[in-house]
C-alpha cells in the first residue's frame, strides 16, 4: 500500500511492515522508541505502541472505526498522511 500510494518518500529506507504487534517489538532495539512511527487501525496495537512511547497514526476504518483511542495523528485513509504536519519538511 505504501508503494502503491507513493508514500515511501516520507519514510526513506527505514520503513518496516509487520503483520503483528509482537513482531514489532524488535524495532525498539533497532531504532529506539523516539524513532518509531506506527501506523495502524487496531486500537489495541495503537495503545501498546503509545505505552512503548512510539508516535502513532491511527487510520479510522474497518471494524474498529467506532472505538475511541488516543493517537498522535488520526486519518481516514493512508493517503491522508501526506497532509500531516509531521511530514511538512519532506
C-alpha positions in Angstrom: 0.0 0.0 0.0 2.8 2.4 0.8 4.4 1.9 -2.6 1.1 2.0 -4.4 0.2 5.3 -2.8 3.8 6.7 -3.4 4.2 7.3 0.4 7.7 5.8 0.8 9.3 9.2 0.3 8.0 10.1 3.8 9.8 7.1 5.4 13.0 6.6 3.5 14.8 3.4 3.8 13.7 2.7 7.4 10.2 1.6 6.6 9.2 -1.8 8.2 5.9 -3.6 7.7 4.7 -6.2 10.2 1.6 -8.3 10.4 1.5 -8.5 14.2 2.5 -6.3 17.1 4.6 -9.0 18.7 6.9 -9.0 15.7 7.3 -5.2 16.0 9.0 -5.5 19.4 12.5 -5.8 18.0 12.2 -2.3 16.5 12.8 -0.8 19.9 16.3 -2.3 19.8 16.9 -1.3 16.2 15.8 2.3 16.3 14.8 3.4 19.8 11.4 4.5 20.8 11.7 8.1 19.6 12.4 7.0 16.0 9.3 4.8 15.5 6.1 5.9 13.9 3.4 3.2 14.0 0.5 3.4 11.5 -2.4 1.1 12.2 -6.2 0.8 12.5 -6.3 -1.5 15.5 -6.9 0.3 18.8 -5.1 -2.4 20.8 -2.0 -2.2 18.7 -2.1 1.6 18.9 -2.5 1.6 22.7 0.5 -0.8 23.1 2.6 1.4 20.8 1.7 4.6 22.8 2.6 2.7 26.0 6.0 2.0 24.4 6.5 5.7 23.7 6.1 5.5 19.9 4.4 8.1 17.8 1.2 6.8 16.3 -1.0 7.4 13.3 -4.5 5.9 13.5 -6.3 5.0 10.3 -10.0 5.1 11.2 -11.6 2.3 9.2 -12.9 -1.2 9.4 -14.4 -3.0 12.4 -12.5 -0.7 14.9 -13.7 2.6 13.4 -16.2 3.4 16.2 -13.7 2.7 19.0 -12.2 5.8 20.5 -8.4 5.6 21.0 -5.7 8.2 21.7 -3.3 8.6 18.8 -0.8 11.3 17.9 -2.5 11.7 14.4 -5.7 10.4 13.0 -6.5 9.9 9.3 -9.4 8.3 7.4 -7.1 6.7 4.9 -3.4 6.2 4.2 -3.2 8.8 1.5 -4.2 11.4 4.2 -0.8 11.1 5.9 0.6 13.4 3.3 -1.3 16.2 4.9 0.0 15.7 8.4 2.3 18.3 9.9 4.8 15.6 10.8 5.7 15.4 7.1 5.8 19.1 6.2 9.6 19.1 5.8 9.8 16.2 3.4 
